[in-house]
Amino acid sequence: MFSAGILLCLMKPVLNRMVITSVVIRNVVVPLGAWGLALVAHLSPFYLREVVLTFAMPSASVIVILSSQIKKGEREAASTVFFSTIAAVFSMGALIALTS
């Protein structure tokens, strides 16, 4: 998170197609896919909620570290973590309401 914060401080977050796509996949598609798999596996409601919320967590900051090491996509990676964290407030709230 520290490196993501430094990169976001140094460069303005960008909201382009790649960032939007990765945020939507990470915050909506992945948790819904996990929900479907949990239903197919006949998990109890408790474990279903746990699985869905675990997969609904925002993007990890390790992508910022990796992108800064290879010197490609630092701005997009930091923006993805930033917007994914903001979107997680709403997506996780909706998923908590749906799975309760």
C-alpha positions in Angstrom: 0.0 0.0 0.0 2.9 2.3 0.7 4.3 2.0 -2.8 0.8 2.4 -4.3 0.4 5.6 -2.2 3.7 6.9 -3.4 2.9 6.2 -7.1 -0.6 7.8 -6.7 1.0 10.8 -5.0 3.5 11.2 -7.8 1.1 10.7 -10.7 -2.6 11.5 -11.0 -4.9 8.4 -11.1 -6.1 7.5 -14.5 -9.5 6.1 -15.3 -9.2 4.3 -18.7 -10.7 1.2 -20.2 -8.1 -1.1 -18.7 -8.6 0.2 -15.2 -12.4 0.1 -15.4 -12.3 -3.4 -16.8 -10.0 -4.7 -14.1 -12.0 -3.0 -11.4 -15.3 -4.5 -12.7 -13.8 -7.9 -13.0 -12.1 -7.8 -9.6 -15.1 -6.3 -7.7 -18.1 -7.8 -9.5 -17.3 -10.7 -11.8 -14.9 -12.6 -9.5 -17.2 -12.5 -6.4 -20.2 -13.5 -8.5 -18.3 -16.4 -10.0 -17.2 -17.5 -6.5 -20.9 -17.3 -5.4 -21.9 -19.5 -8.3 -19.2 -22.0 -7.5 -20.1 -22.0 -3.8 -23.8 -22.7 -4.8 -22.7 -25.5 -7.0 -20.6 -26.9 -4.2 -23.6 -26.7 -1.8 -21.7 -24.7 0.8 -23.6 -23.7 3.9 -24.8 -20.1 4.0 -22.1 -19.2 6.5 -19.3 -20.4 4.2 -21.0 -19.0 1.1 -20.9 -15.5 2.6 -17.2 -16.0 3.7 -16.2 -17.2 0.2 -18.0 -14.4 -1.6 -16.7 -11.7 0.7 -13.1 -13.1 0.5 -13.3 -12.9 -3.3 -14.8 -9.4 -3.2 -11.7 -7.9 -1.5 -10.1 -5.1 -3.5 -7.1 -5.6 -5.7 -3.9 -6.3 -3.9 -1.2 -3.7 -3.8 1.4 -6.3 -4.9 0.5 -5.4 -8.5 1.9 -1.9 -7.9 5.2 -3.3 -6.7 5.5 -5.7 -9.6 4.6 -3.1 -12.2 7.2 -0.7 -10.7 9.9 -3.3 -10.8 9.3 -4.1 -14.5 8.7 -0.4 -15.3 5.4 -1.0 -17.1 1.9 0.1 -16.2 2.7 1.7 -12.8 0.0 4.3 -13.2 -2.7 1.8 -14.3 -1.7 -0.6 -11.5 -1.9 2.1 -8.8 -5.1 3.5 -10.3 -6.6 0.0 -10.2 -5.8 -0.5 -6.6 -7.2 3.0 -5.8 -10.5 2.6 -7.7 -10.9 -1.0 -6.7 -10.7 0.0 -3.0 -13.3 2.7 -3.5 -15.6 0.4 -5.4 -15.2 -2.3 -2.8 -17.1 -0.2 -0.3 -20.2 -0.4 -2.5 -19.7 -3.9 -4.0 -18.9 -5.5 -0.7 -21.9 -3.7 0.9 -24.1 -5.0 -1.9 -22.8 -8.6 -1.6 -23.2 -8.5 2.2 -26.8 -7.5 1.7 -27.4 -10.2 -1.0 -25.8 -13.0 0.9 -27.5 -12.3 4.2 
